[in-house]
């Protein structure tokens, strides 16, 4: 029987808390907010509130969902 080993995620701030995909956050990767995709889009107050509470940025796809 072979043993399955899941990849280890070292920095959860790089993952979208809604879908688990790469959020492509420039800040979490050590960059500046001006370089991040999120500085060029409009997000709903609900999405921004979720980011503030979780401490993790959502991905571009989840940022545009209206729930």
C-alpha positions in Angstrom: 0.0 0.0 0.0 1.5 3.4 -1.0 1.3 6.3 1.4 -0.3 9.5 0.1 1.3 12.8 1.2 -0.7 16.0 0.9 1.3 19.1 0.0 2.1 21.3 3.0 0.8 24.9 2.8 3.3 27.1 4.6 1.6 30.4 4.3 -2.2 30.4 4.5 -2.4 34.1 3.7 -1.6 33.1 0.1 -4.9 31.2 -0.2 -8.4 32.5 -0.6 -10.4 31.7 2.5 -13.6 31.1 0.4 -12.4 28.6 -2.3 -8.8 27.7 -1.2 -7.2 28.7 -4.4 -4.2 31.0 -4.8 -5.4 34.6 -4.0 -2.4 36.1 -5.9 -2.0 38.7 -3.0 1.1 40.9 -3.7 1.2 41.9 0.0 1.2 38.3 1.2 4.1 37.7 -1.2 6.1 40.5 0.3 5.1 43.2 -2.2 3.1 46.5 -1.8 -0.6 47.0 -1.9 -0.2 49.2 -5.0 1.1 46.2 -6.9 -1.8 43.9 -5.9 -4.7 43.1 -8.3 -7.2 44.1 -5.5 -6.1 47.8 -5.6 -7.6 48.0 -9.1 -11.1 46.4 -8.5 -14.2 47.3 -6.5 -15.3 44.9 -3.8 -18.5 44.9 -1.9 -18.6 45.9 1.7 -19.4 42.3 2.6 -16.3 41.0 0.9 -14.1 43.6 2.5 -15.6 42.8 5.9 -14.9 39.1 5.4 -11.3 39.9 4.5 -10.9 42.1 7.6 -12.3 39.3 9.9 -10.3 36.4 8.3 -7.0 38.2 7.7 -6.8 36.6 4.3 -7.5 38.2 1.0 -9.9 36.5 -1.4 -9.0 35.6 -5.0 -10.2 37.7 -7.9 -13.0 35.3 -8.7 -14.4 35.3 -5.2 -13.9 39.1 -4.8 -16.5 39.7 -7.6 -19.1 37.3 -6.2 -22.1 39.0 -4.7 -23.3 36.0 -2.6 
